[in-house]
Amino acid sequence: MAIGASMTDILIYGAGAIGSFLGYLLSGSPGKNRAYVAGADNIALLGRAGHMRAIKEAGLRVDLGEREAILPFRHCFSCLDDLKASDFYPDLVIVCVKTHSLPALVQELQQSGLLQERLKECLFILLMNGMGNREVFLHSGLDPARLKEGITSFGVLLAGEGRVELKGRGKTILQDGISGAERDFLAECFSEKGFEIEFAPDFQRQQFLKLLVNAAINPITALTRRQNGTVLQPALVGTVQAVVAEAVAVAAVEELEIPEEEALDLVFSVAEKTAANTSSMLQDVLHGRSTEIEAINGYIVRQGRKNGIAVPVNEALYSMVWSISEPPADE
């Protein structure tokens, strides 16, 4: 791998669709059509046992549309005990779990003792949907200075054990303040693979814009059982406008200036570009899994109640999606 930045050892905690694809981005380069590339010794994946087993046996298969890459990983863990028993000591931990899984992850980390051992100097990045994740993760006792957040807009499908498919390209935005070797390494890896990455001083605003897009598209697609383009239907324009107006009012209380017209344009632009995509929330509903509604529309509802702002449309969408979703196991 020909990059100028020094190699960074990275643990991807939650190597599902997005996390596994991130492992590909931060690893060796594929050939023009299909290639089995050199193993990734500096990247460790931690995910479901079946997925990790398949990657150990045959490598991670990454379908990029125009070509396929097969990437072996030396470090594949299905639990923190596996990490403890290994010789892998990360510099950076990127967390890619679903929002409803974060409290359990925090508890696992606390009980493992790893935050006082091999992870005690690590920088953590939460690359997740929704808002409020930072506050949840800090219950682990981690020094707030060692925790950053990020968002990504690329679409990835877990197509089977050990296999992911890229469904849409998009920018990854990380909170500014990541410096030194980690920043250089991430920037060069993304650039080498042809993906955009930005380290944003106005990250909170960017994060809220992503929340706003998800709040409009995800619940509507989950309830209608249709792809993202459904929100462009004339019959749903009023609903989308109401979701956006309520979210913008909540943003204003958080001292984030987001013009309603800008927000609407963004929602409709994303819906048009991803019209044929199946949202992650719809995928969760179709597979009987818990959704991320709590950290998306649920966040808007909670902040609205806290600040005396009426958000009836977000509350209706939140309640309806929650009612058809399988709640987290601890509820």
C-alpha positions as CSV (number, residue, x, y, z in Angstrom):
1,M,0.0,0.0,0.0
2,A,1.7,3.1,-1.2
3,I,0.8,6.0,1.1
4,G,2.9,8.6,2.7
5,A,1.2,8.7,6.1
6,S,2.5,6.3,8.8
7,M,0.4,3.2,9.3
8,T,-2.3,3.4,12.0
9,D,-3.6,0.3,13.8
10,I,-7.4,0.5,13.8
11,L,-10.1,-1.5,15.5
12,I,-13.5,-1.4,13.8
13,Y,-16.0,-2.1,16.6
14,G,-19.2,-3.2,14.9
15,A,-18.1,-4.6,11.6
16,G,-21.4,-5.0,9.9
17,A,-22.1,-3.4,6.5
18,I,-20.6,0.0,7.1
19,G,-17.9,-1.2,9.4
20,S,-16.7,-3.9,7.1
21,F,-16.7,-1.6,4.1
22,L,-14.7,0.8,6.2
23,G,-12.2,-2.0,6.8
24,Y,-11.8,-2.2,3.0
25,L,-11.3,1.5,2.7
26,L,-8.5,1.5,5.2
27,S,-6.8,-1.5,3.8
28,G,-4.9,-2.6,0.7
29,S,-5.9,-1.6,-2.9
30,P,-7.8,-3.9,-5.3
31,G,-7.0,-4.5,-8.9
32,K,-9.0,-3.1,-11.9
33,N,-11.5,-6.0,-12.1
34,R,-11.2,-8.5,-9.3
35,A,-8.3,-9.0,-7.0
36,Y,-7.2,-10.9,-3.9
37,V,-5.2,-8.3,-2.2
38,A,-2.6,-8.4,0.5
39,G,-3.9,-9.0,4.0
40,A,-4.7,-6.1,6.3
41,D,-2.5,-6.5,9.4
42,N,-3.2,-3.0,10.7
43,I,-7.0,-3.3,10.7
44,A,-9.0,-5.5,13.1
45,L,-12.7,-6.2,12.7
46,L,-15.0,-7.0,15.6
47,G,-18.5,-8.2,14.6
48,R,-21.0,-11.1,14.6
49,A,-19.5,-14.5,14.9
50,G,-20.8,-15.8,11.6
51,H,-19.6,-12.8,9.6
52,M,-16.2,-12.9,11.2
53,R,-15.9,-16.6,10.6
54,A,-16.6,-16.2,6.9
55,I,-14.0,-13.4,6.6
56,K,-11.4,-15.5,8.4
57,E,-12.1,-18.4,6.0
58,A,-12.4,-16.7,2.7
59,G,-11.7,-13.0,3.1
60,L,-14.0,-10.1,3.0
61,R,-15.7,-9.9,-0.4
62,V,-16.5,-6.3,-1.4
63,D,-18.8,-5.8,-4.4
64,L,-18.0,-2.4,-5.9
65,G,-20.3,-2.7,-8.9
66,E,-17.6,-2.4,-11.6
67,R,-15.3,-4.9,-9.8
68,E,-15.0,-7.1,-6.7
69,A,-12.2,-7.1,-4.1
70,I,-11.5,-10.0,-1.8
71,L,-9.6,-8.8,1.3
72,P,-8.2,-11.1,4.0
73,F,-8.0,-9.9,7.6
74,R,-5.6,-11.4,10.1
75,H,-7.5,-9.9,13.1
76,C,-11.2,-10.9,13.2
77,F,-12.9,-10.9,16.6
78,S,-16.4,-11.8,17.6
79,C,-16.1,-10.5,21.2
80,L,-13.8,-8.4,23.4
81,D,-12.3,-11.6,24.9
82,D,-10.9,-12.4,21.5
83,L,-9.3,-9.0,21.3
84,K,-7.8,-9.5,24.8
85,A,-6.3,-12.8,23.7
86,S,-4.7,-11.3,20.6
87,D,-1.5,-9.4,19.9
88,F,-3.5,-6.4,18.4
89,Y,-3.1,-3.0,20.1
90,P,-5.1,-0.3,18.3
91,D,-4.3,3.4,18.1
92,L,-7.8,4.2,17.0
93,V,-11.2,2.6,17.6
94,I,-14.0,3.4,15.2
95,V,-17.4,2.4,16.5
96,C,-20.0,1.5,13.8
97,V,-22.8,-0.1,15.7
98,K,-26.5,0.7,15.5
99,T,-27.6,3.3,18.0
100,H,-29.8,1.0,20.0
101,S,-26.7,-1.3,20.6
102,L,-24.5,1.5,22.0
103,P,-25.6,1.1,25.7
104,A,-24.7,-2.6,25.6
105,L,-21.4,-1.8,23.9
106,V,-20.6,0.7,26.6
107,Q,-21.4,-1.8,29.3
108,E,-19.2,-4.5,27.6
109,L,-16.3,-2.1,27.5
110,Q,-16.6,-1.2,31.1
111,Q,-16.8,-4.8,32.2
112,S,-13.9,-5.8,30.0
113,G,-11.4,-3.5,31.7
114,L,-9.9,-2.7,28.3
115,L,-10.3,1.0,28.7
116,Q,-7.8,0.8,31.5
117,E,-5.5,-1.5,29.6
118,R,-4.7,-1.7,25.9
119,L,-7.4,0.8,24.9
120,K,-6.4,3.4,27.5
121,E,-4.6,5.7,25.0
122,C,-6.9,5.1,22.0
123,L,-8.8,7.8,20.2
124,F,-12.5,6.7,19.7
125,I,-14.7,7.8,16.8
126,L,-18.4,7.1,16.8
127,L,-19.4,6.7,13.1
128,M,-23.1,6.4,13.7
129,N,-26.5,7.7,12.7
130,G,-28.6,9.9,15.0
131,M,-27.7,12.2,17.8
132,G,-27.1,11.8,21.5
133,N,-24.5,9.0,21.0
134,R,-21.7,10.9,22.5
135,E,-23.5,11.4,25.8
136,V,-24.3,7.7,25.9
137,F,-20.7,6.6,25.2
138,L,-19.2,8.9,27.8
139,H,-21.0,6.8,30.5
140,S,-18.1,4.4,29.9
141,G,-15.9,6.9,31.8
142,L,-13.8,7.7,28.7
143,D,-12.0,11.1,28.7
144,P,-14.2,13.3,26.5
145,A,-11.1,14.6,24.8
146,R,-10.5,11.1,23.4
147,L,-14.0,10.9,21.8
148,K,-14.9,12.3,18.4
149,E,-17.9,11.7,16.1
150,G,-18.5,11.2,12.4
151,I,-21.2,10.6,9.8
152,T,-21.1,8.9,6.4
153,S,-23.4,9.0,3.4
154,F,-22.2,6.0,1.5
155,G,-24.7,3.2,1.2
156,V,-23.6,-0.4,1.9
157,L,-25.6,-3.6,2.0
158,L,-24.6,-6.7,4.0
159,A,-25.2,-9.2,1.2
160,G,-24.3,-12.3,3.2
161,E,-21.8,-13.6,5.7
162,G,-18.4,-12.2,4.7
163,R,-19.8,-10.1,1.8
164,V,-20.8,-6.4,1.4
165,E,-22.1,-4.5,-1.6
166,L,-21.5,-0.8,-2.2
167,K,-24.9,0.8,-3.2
168,G,-24.0,4.5,-3.2
169,R,-21.1,6.8,-2.8
170,G,-21.1,9.7,-0.4
171,K,-18.9,11.8,1.8
172,T,-17.7,10.9,5.2
173,I,-17.5,13.8,7.6
174,L,-15.5,13.6,10.9
175,Q,-15.4,16.0,13.8
176,D,-12.4,18.3,13.6
177,G,-9.7,17.8,16.2
178,I,-8.4,14.5,14.9
179,S,-4.8,15.3,14.4
180,G,-1.4,13.8,13.6
181,A,-0.9,10.3,12.2
182,E,-4.6,9.3,12.5
183,R,-5.9,12.2,10.4
184,D,-3.2,11.8,7.7
185,F,-3.8,8.0,7.5
186,L,-7.6,8.3,7.2
187,A,-7.3,11.1,4.6
188,E,-4.8,9.2,2.4
189,C,-6.7,5.9,2.6
190,F,-10.0,7.5,1.5
191,S,-8.3,9.5,-1.2
192,E,-6.5,6.4,-2.6
193,K,-9.9,4.6,-2.9
194,G,-11.6,7.6,-4.5
195,F,-13.9,8.5,-1.5
196,E,-14.4,11.9,0.1
197,I,-13.5,12.6,3.7
198,E,-13.8,15.9,5.5
199,F,-12.7,17.0,9.0
200,A,-15.4,19.6,9.7
201,P,-15.1,22.5,12.2
202,D,-18.9,22.8,12.0
203,F,-19.4,19.1,12.6
204,Q,-22.5,19.6,14.8
205,R,-24.3,21.4,12.0
206,Q,-23.3,18.7,9.5
207,Q,-24.5,16.1,11.9
208,F,-27.9,17.8,12.4
209,L,-28.3,18.0,8.7
210,K,-27.8,14.3,8.4
211,L,-30.2,13.7,11.2
212,L,-32.8,15.9,9.4
213,V,-32.4,13.9,6.2
214,N,-32.8,10.6,8.0
215,A,-35.8,12.0,10.0
216,A,-37.6,12.7,6.8
217,I,-36.7,9.7,4.6
218,N,-36.2,6.8,7.0
219,P,-39.5,6.6,8.8
220,I,-41.6,7.3,5.7
221,T,-39.8,4.5,3.8
222,A,-40.1,2.2,6.7
223,L,-43.9,2.8,7.0
224,T,-44.7,2.7,3.3
225,R,-42.3,-0.2,2.7
226,R,-40.9,1.6,-0.4
227,Q,-37.6,2.9,-1.5
228,N,-36.2,6.4,-0.8
229,G,-37.8,8.0,-3.9
230,T,-41.2,7.6,-2.4
231,V,-40.7,10.8,-0.3
232,L,-40.7,12.7,-3.6
233,Q,-44.4,11.9,-4.2
234,P,-46.6,15.0,-4.2
235,A,-48.9,13.4,-1.6
236,L,-45.9,13.3,0.9
237,V,-44.4,16.8,0.3
238,G,-46.5,18.3,3.1
239,T,-45.3,15.6,5.5
240,V,-41.7,16.1,4.6
241,Q,-42.0,19.9,4.9
242,A,-43.5,19.5,8.4
243,V,-40.8,17.1,9.5
244,V,-38.1,19.6,8.3
245,A,-39.8,22.6,9.9
246,E,-40.1,21.0,13.3
247,A,-36.4,19.8,13.1
248,V,-35.2,23.2,12.1
249,A,-37.0,24.7,15.1
250,V,-35.2,22.2,17.4
251,A,-31.9,23.1,15.7
252,A,-32.4,26.8,16.5
253,V,-32.8,26.1,20.2
254,E,-29.4,24.2,20.0
255,E,-28.0,27.4,18.4
256,L,-27.7,25.8,15.0
257,E,-28.8,28.1,12.2
258,I,-30.3,26.0,9.4
259,P,-32.6,27.7,7.0
260,E,-35.7,25.7,6.2
261,E,-35.2,26.1,2.5
262,E,-31.7,24.7,2.7
263,A,-32.9,21.7,4.7
264,L,-35.7,20.9,2.3
265,D,-33.5,21.2,-0.7
266,L,-31.1,18.8,0.9
267,V,-33.8,16.2,1.8
268,F,-35.2,16.2,-1.7
269,S,-31.7,16.1,-3.3
270,V,-30.7,13.1,-1.2
271,A,-34.1,11.4,-2.0
272,E,-33.6,11.9,-5.7
273,K,-30.0,10.7,-5.7
274,T,-30.8,7.6,-3.7
275,A,-34.3,7.0,-5.1
276,A,-33.7,3.4,-5.8
277,N,-32.1,2.7,-2.4
278,T,-33.7,0.8,0.5
279,S,-33.2,2.8,3.7
280,S,-31.5,1.1,6.6
281,M,-34.7,1.6,8.7
282,L,-36.8,-0.1,6.1
283,Q,-34.2,-3.0,6.0
284,D,-34.5,-3.3,9.8
285,V,-38.3,-3.4,9.7
286,L,-38.4,-6.0,6.9
287,H,-36.0,-8.2,8.9
288,G,-37.7,-7.7,12.2
289,R,-34.8,-5.9,13.8
290,S,-34.8,-2.9,16.1
291,T,-34.6,0.4,14.3
292,E,-32.6,3.6,15.0
293,I,-35.8,5.6,15.4
294,E,-35.0,6.6,19.0
295,A,-31.8,8.4,17.9
296,I,-33.4,10.1,14.9
297,N,-37.0,11.2,15.2
298,G,-36.9,10.2,18.8
299,Y,-34.1,12.7,19.4
300,I,-36.2,15.5,17.8
301,V,-39.2,14.5,19.9
302,R,-37.2,14.6,23.2
303,Q,-35.5,17.9,22.4
304,G,-38.9,19.4,21.4
305,R,-40.5,18.3,24.7
306,K,-37.5,19.6,26.7
307,N,-37.6,23.0,25.0
308,G,-41.4,23.4,24.7
309,I,-41.4,23.0,20.9
310,A,-44.3,21.2,19.3
311,V,-43.2,18.5,16.9
312,P,-46.4,16.6,16.2
313,V,-45.4,15.1,12.8
314,N,-42.1,13.8,14.1
315,E,-43.9,12.4,17.1
316,A,-46.4,10.6,14.9
317,L,-43.7,9.1,12.7
318,Y,-41.7,8.1,15.8
319,S,-44.7,6.4,17.4
320,M,-45.7,4.5,14.3
321,V,-42.2,3.2,13.5
322,W,-41.7,2.2,17.1
323,S,-45.0,0.3,17.1
324,I,-44.0,-1.8,14.1
325,S,-40.4,-2.4,15.2
326,E,-39.0,-5.1,17.4
327,P,-37.8,-3.2,20.5
328,P,-34.3,-3.7,21.9
329,A,-34.0,-6.9,23.9
330,D,-33.6,-5.1,27.2
331,E,-36.9,-3.3,26.9
